[in-house]
């Protein structure tokens, strides 16, 4: 859980000090993706000071936000932002995805198109602060790669794509992408770590991310869109190879089982 930096993201309320103004400011920070699910708000005392409002006004604002489902308050743990990532699909539909292989292919196809748009917008709209964040993530991925920490590199991979969605400065695009990445984090389609299964794959992925990064930094929207699409096409090919390899292995194990030959690995569905 991340502690929010109240000194930089909250603005003192100077006009008529009401709970509605506090609510609107926090709502805007959530909508713009500044505050994310799990981020913990400062203490009541600190937050009241930052907004320059009375604690009763602040309590009323937090109560309104809690009733709206935007924040969660737990005794002894303070107040944090709720998981506000919307569901693109209903829960019954999501449960169907793992058993229908075409859904994973369609997911990547969708990402290829939407992430190309996000990268293009990011190249056009990224601010100096956006670029600083992308640079920090890119450097983190490079360090993880050199350390052969592929688990961390895979984690930063998703953060990097999330950051590009933020740099696009389109609220609908931002939350649509976050919802897509949430499906990925939940393992609905595949575990992203399987594409980091070798130094070669990791190096190619790092180069692809660097190409997207450099295009955005250079404000080259065509190159950014092309690099993003190329990256997802690589994932599509890799996932297809993995799927075919798994199918071959399963068939081979079934043949061995039929002939009474023991195998080291259990049969995968």
ROZA-232284 format. One record per residue: z, x, y of N, C-alpha, C, O in turn; residue in three letters. Coordinates in pm, whole numbers, plus 50000, padded with zeros to 5 digits. Atoms other than C-alpha are relative to their C-alpha. Example, Ala and Ser with C-alpha at 12.3 -4.5 7.8 and 13.67 -1.06 7.14 Angstrom:
# residues 2
500005008949881507805123049550500005009050120500665019450118ala/499944991849881507145136749894500734992350109500904997450220ser/
END
This chain:
# residues 269
500005008549882500005000050000500005008950123500785018450131unk/500154991749882499005014250338500804994550116500754982650146unk/499275004049879501285013550641499025000550117498385010850140unk/500955000449890499245002750942500495008650115501695010250136unk/499684991849885499115025151246500054991250123499044989250191unk/499865009949895500485001051503499705005750138499324998250228unk/500234994049869500105025951789498554999450041498235000650160unk/501424999649967496345023951767499274986849980498234984750042unk/500795012050029495314989851635500504987350067499744977750080unk/499495012149935497594964751811500005001850152500305012650203unk/500104999649854497164956152179501104991550062501364980350018unk/498965007449928499924945752415499444987150059498374987150120unk/500415012949944499684909152511500544999150143501754999150164unk/499604999249860499704908252891500034986550070500754984850169unk/500045013249934498924871952977501124991349946502204996449914unk/498965009050052500864841452862500315003949856499445003649769unk/499634994650131502794854252563500394988749905501494983349911unk/499765010550098502484829052282499685005249862499015015449847unk/500284995950138502374831351905498524998949968498015006449885unk/501435001750025498744819351914499235012750031498285016149960unk/500714987749963497654851252087500245011149897499345018849867unk/499704990350105499404872651826499184996749875498615005649812unk/500765004550117497774852151550498545003650014497935009049922unk/501434997449979494304855551703499695014949989498645018849936unk/500264985650006494634893151737500035005249856499185013049817unk/499924995650140495724898351376498844994349919498285001149833unk/501165006050068493044874051253498735008250026497965010749934unk/501184992249963490394894151440499985013549928498935018049882unk/499904987150068491644926951290499684998649850499095007649791unk/500315002650141491394911750940498514997349984497865002849895unk/501405003750009487964896951003499085012150019498055013149953unk/500824988249972486604929851139500215011049896499555021449901unk/499794990150105487934948450836500915011450039501035021149964unk/499064989549959490444969251032501244999349911501715009549860unk/498905002350093493314954150833499434995349867498634986049862unk/500525003350133492644952650460501134995249910502314997349937unk/499035005050097494344936350166500955010949954500515021649912unk/499014990250042497594954550085500575008150113501625014350098unk/499464992749885498034970050429501324993650043501404981550061unk/498705005249961501674966650529500165000750151499905011150212unk/499785000449856502484956250882501295007450036502195008549952unk/498754993549956505124975051084501164990049992500944978049973unk/498815008650002508674961451089499914989650112499174991350209unk/500005010749900509344929651286500345005650138499715002150237unk/499584994249872511094949551557498885008250061498575006850180unk/501074991449951508294975051587498784992050044498174994950147unk/501165008249969505564948751582500214992250130499294990850210unk/499705007349877507274928451854499875009250121499405005050227unk/500134990349891507434959852069498545003150030498145004250145unk/501414996749981503774967552011499254988750072498424991350159unk/500635011549934502704932452113500664996750133500114989550216unk/499195003149882505384931352383500284985050007500084978650110unk/499615014250006506524896752271501414999349941501905009149884unk/498675001850056509894882852170499914998949848498864995449795unk/500005000950146510884883751804499834985749951499184983649848unk/500295013850043510974845451781498524996750005498014989949916unk/501455002349991507334844551899499285006949886498385001349824unk/500634992550110506394871351647500244993049866499334991949784unk/499695006950126508184852951364499144987649983498664984749873unk/500835012050006506304821251449498555003649966497904996649888unk/501364995650027502994840251446499845003949852498875000249787unk/500074995750141503724855951108500104988249905499484988149799unk/499895012150082504714822050970498674992849994498264988349887unk/501315006449997501384807351082499005007649912498225001549839unk/500924991650079499484836450924500304998849851499394999049768unk/499625001550142501444832450600499544986549947499044985649835unk/500465013450040500684795150586498484999749984497964991949904unk/501464999250010497004804050635499555008649882498375009249851unk/500344991650115497184827550337499505013850037498925020749953unk/500524987149954496364858350546501025011349984500635022949971unk/498984989750023499684876650509500984995249894501094983249866unk/498995002950102502364878350243501305006850040501305018750071unk/498694994349968506064883450314500884999749877501104989349816unk/499114998950116508354896050040501335005850046501375015550123unk/498664995549962512084900350078500215014549959500035018249843unk/499744986050028512924937050106498775008850005498875021049999unk/501244992350000509264947250123499184997550126498095003150141unk/500705002549874508234933950463498794991049984498654983749886unk/501205008449996504934917350550498755008449982498615018950046unk/501254992850023501544928650425498824990350004498994978249992unk/501225008149998497964916450448499704995349858499765003149763unk/500325005550132497014893350161498645005149954497875010550032unk/501324996450053494064900149935499004989850054498814979049998unk/500855009649929491574884050171498535001349963497684994950025unk/501394998950042488404894649992499584987149932500154983349829unk/500455012850056486564862349924499245001749871498645012249845unk/500744999950125485084853949589498604994550022498434983450074unk/501385004849991481314851549581499754989949888498994980449905unk/500195008750116481534835049239501344994249957502395000349979unk/498795006250050484044811449086500515007749878499745014749812unk/499394992750111486434825148823499314997249866499095006749789unk/500695002550127484694807348529498675007449989498305011949880unk/501284992950002481364823148628500245014949982499525021549907unk/499694985750011482914857848669500325003749856499955014549810unk/499644997250139484284855448314498785000749908498845006449799unk/501234999550080480724850848186499265013250014498525017249924unk/500774987949972479404882948340500085010849893499055016149853unk/499924989050096480774908348089499234997649870498855007249803unk/500675002950127479114890547796498504997350019497804994349922unk/501435002049973475704886947962499465012350071499685014250191unk/500424986949950474034920748008499064998950120499035007850204unk/500935001549887471394907448249500764999150132500255003150236unk/499215001449878474164899948498500275013550064500235014850186unk/499744986649947474974937148533498765005750066498845012050171unk/501264995249942471304945348595499724992850132499284999050229unk/500235007749878471054917448851500975004250111500625004250229unk/498994995449904474244929849018499525012550071499625013550193unk/500504987649940472734964249074498764997450084498575003650189unk/501205003649922469444949049189500414994350136499824997750239unk/499505005949876471354928749448500595010750091500335011050212unk/499404989249921473344959149559498935009050061499075013650174unk/501074991349949470134979349597499444994650131499205002150225unk/500585006049880468784954849851501014999150114500705002650228unk/499035002349893471954946950042500565013250055500865014150174unk/499504987249952473164983050059498955007450081499295015650167unk/501074994249917469774993750196500104994650142499965002050239unk/499855006349868470284969050480501255005650070501215008750189unk/498754994949942473884980850532499815014350052500285017650161unk/500234986149958472785017450549499125000550124499335008750213unk/500885000649883470035008550795500794996150126500645002450231unk/499185004149887472464990151022500995011050040501235013450158unk/499034989349973474985018450988499355011350080499955016750172unk/500714989549928472385043651103499754996050145499775004450235unk/500265005149864471645021751406501274998550082501265000750203unk/498835004749926475205011851495501255008749987502215006450061unk/498784992250023477695037951371500465006950128499675013250198unk/499404993749883480045049751646500515013949962500445017849846unk/499454986750029481615084151676501204999049905501405007649820unk/498855002050090484765070351507499534996949859500115001749761unk/500585003050132482655056051222499535012849932499785015049814unk/500554987650056480955089651175501115009649959500975017149862unk/498854991650036484305107351172500584995749865500945004149783unk/499495005250127485475084650889499065003649885499525007949779unk/500974996550104482255089950691500075014949967499985018849851unk/499904985550022482585127550739501245003449918501175011849828unk/498764997650075486175126850612499824996349853500285003649765unk/500235004350138485105107550301499025009349929499215012649811unk/500984991050060482095130050241500645013249963500395018649855unk/499304987550029484275161050263500964998449883501125007549801unk/499115002850112486765144950026499264999749868499765004849767unk/500815000550122484025138149771499555013949959499535017149840unk/500444986350031482785173949797501165008149940500965015749845unk/498834992950053486305187549739500334995549858500635003649772unk/499735005350134486845164549441498965005149901499295008049786unk/501084995150086483485175449301500235014649961500095018349845unk/499744985850028484335212449333501185001749905501215011049825unk/498814999350087487685205849163499764993449865500644993349778unk/500345007250123485895186648888500924988049974501174984249860unk/499165011950009488165157148961499104987850014499014981850121unk/501015010549995485595130948869500614986150021499964977150074unk/499335012849978488125102548869500204997550150499954986550199unk/499825001249855488945109249234498654998550069498524990750164unk/501345000949940485265114049315499454985849986498824980650078unk/500465013750023484495080049162500724990250093500124980750142unk/499235008649910487275064049369499505001350143499344991350213unk/500524997649866486005080049689498594994650016498184990950126unk/501345005850002482515068349593500054985850055499274982350144unk/499905013949956483565031949640500474999350146499994991150223unk/499534999849861485455040249961498875003650096498784998350206unk/501144995949920482315057050094499064988250025498624986050137unk/500885011749985480205026050028500664989250086500004982650165unk/499275009449914482905004250183499895004050147499704995650234unk/500064995049863482845026250492498624997550061498524994550180unk/501355002849949479075022250524499904985350041499304982150144unk/499985014249965479584984550519500724997750131500344989050209unk/499275001149874482084988850801499165005150118499164999350226unk/500844994049895479685010951000498834990950038498254992550146unk/501115009249971477064983050981500374990150110499504984350175unk/499505009049894479234962251216499404986049992498934980450091unk/500405013850025478254929051061501074994049911501224998149795unk/498855005450070481224908150954499644993949865500324996349765unk/500405006550126479384887650689499585010449898499965009549781unk/500434989350089477754918550541501205007849948501265011049829unk/498804992650037481104936750539500764993249887501094999549787unk/499195007050099482954910050343499214997049872499794996149763unk/500835001850120480024903450108500035012649914500195011949792unk/499974987350073479934940250014501375002549938501455007149824unk/498664997950055483704941849970500234991449877500874995749781unk/499875008850116483524912449734499255005949880499725005349767unk/500784993550107480824930649534500765011749941500825013349819unk/499284988250048482904962249513501294996049928501765003349841unk/498825004850069485934941949408499674996849855500464999749765unk/500445002650138483984930149101499885013149923500215013849805unk/500134986950063483264966649030501375005949969501595011149859unk/498644994950021486924976749073500714992849886501514998849813unk/499365007950103487994948748841499365002249863499814996449763unk/500654997050128485654962148570499214988549944498994987649823unk/500765011750047483644929948555498675004349939498264999049836unk/501314995850049480334948148508500065012949918499625013349804unk/499894987350071481054984248415501035008550072501375006050188unk/499064990649941483505012148477499205010950069498455018250004unk/500824990549926482025033748752500215014449953499355022949976unk/499734986350043483655064548597499025004749892498885016749870unk/500894995750108481105064148313498745006850053498075014049979unk/501154992949945478365075748549500405013850052499555021650093unk/499504986749964480575105748634500415007549873501375015149873unk/499594994550130480655116448270499545014449978499865020349875unk/500444986250016479025150348327499865006550137499744999650239unk/500144992749874478765177448591498634997250061498494996550183unk/501355002549950475035170548617499914986550072499374985750183unk/500025013249938475475133448689500795000150130500374994450230unk/499154999449882478275140648935499285007150115499375002850230unk/500744992549897476105166049121498894991550060498694991550181unk/501095008549950473185141949146500544988950089499964985650193unk/499405010749920475455114249274500495005450135500334998850238unk/499534994049875476995137549532498825002550094498924999850214unk/501194997549919473535147549653499454987050060499004986850174unk/500485012949952472555110949683500884994750113500384989750213unk/499095004349894475655102449884499825008450126499915003350238unk/500194991149886475035132550105498724996150076498674996850199unk/501255004149936471465120550171500214987550086499684986550197unk/499695012149922472775086450283500815003950124500534999450235unk/499124995649892475455103250494499215006950111499385003750228unk/500754992449900473055127150669499044991150078498834993050198unk/500925009249933470585099150746500754991550103500254989250213unk/499205008049906473335078150906500445008650118500385004250233unk/499584991049894474625107951102498865003150097499095005150216unk/501174997149918471085114251228499424987450064498414988150135unk/500485012849948470655077251318498584996949955497804990750028unk/501335002450056467565076351095500084988049906500414989449788unk/499795012250078467565040350975499064998949880499464994049775unk/500935000750114464445043350756500475009149887500455005249771unk/499524990650102465815074050576501294995049935501504997049816unk/498735005150053469235057550537499744988949898500344988849791unk/500335011050092467755026250378499365005449872499685000849762unk/500684994150116465535047050149500985007449911500915006349788unk/499024992350078468415069750042500944990749924501304993549810unk/499115009650065470655039749965499314993449881499914991949775unk/500765006450109467945022949757499805009749884499925005949768unk/500214989850103467235055449570501275002249919501225004149797unk/498714998150067470925059249490500264988949898500664991649785unk/499755011250092471205024549336498984999949887499324996249775unk/501004999050109467955029549141500465010049895500275007849775unk/499474990150094469545060348986501084993749914501124995949793unk/498955006850076472565039348886499404990249900499894988949788unk/500665009550090470245013048737499465007149876499625002349764unk/500544992150112468525039448522501135005049910501035004249788unk/498884994750077471845055048417500684989149916501014991349800unk/499345010850072473385021748323499124994849886499634991149780unk/500925004250106470285012148125500065009949883500055005949767unk/499894989850104470505045147936501294998449921501304999549798unk/498705001650065474205039447864499984987849907500494988349795unk/500055012250079473535004247741499185002049873499574997649765unk/500854997450116470715015547512500715009249900500615007349778unk/499284990850088472855043947376501104992749923501314995349805unk/498945007850064475705019747302499424991049892500024989549785unk/500655008650099473324996147122499565008049878499705003449765unk/500414991550113471945024846911501205003949915501145003849792unk/498794995950071475465036246824500554988449916500984990449802unk/499485011550073476515001246724499154997149876499684994249768unk/500905002350114473454996946503500225010449891500255007249772unk/499774989250096474055030746340501314998049925501385000349804unk/498705002450064477695022046270499934988449901500534988949795unk/500175011450091476714988646116499275004249872499624999849763unk/500724995050117474235006445886500935008049911500925006549789unk/499064991750076476915031345784501034991349928501374993849812unk/499025009150059479415003445724499424992749880500094991049778unk/500665007250110476934984645507499845008749876499815003849763unk/500194990650111476475015945296501315006549955501305015649873unk/498714995050042480195022645264500375013650054501205020649996unk/499724987049939480225053145492500974998050116500714989950206unk/499015001149892483285057345715499495007050126498855017550118unk/500394994049872482675064546083501255002850082502294996550063unk/498844996049920484965080946337500344989750106501524987750137unk/499775009449889484535054546611499934985649950499134982549862unk/500095014450036485205017146583498724994050054498154998850151unk/501215006949955482274993646617500274993050129501224985250140unk/499855006249869481844983046977499164987350010498014986949964unk/500765012449977480824947647069499105001450121498384992050156unk/
END
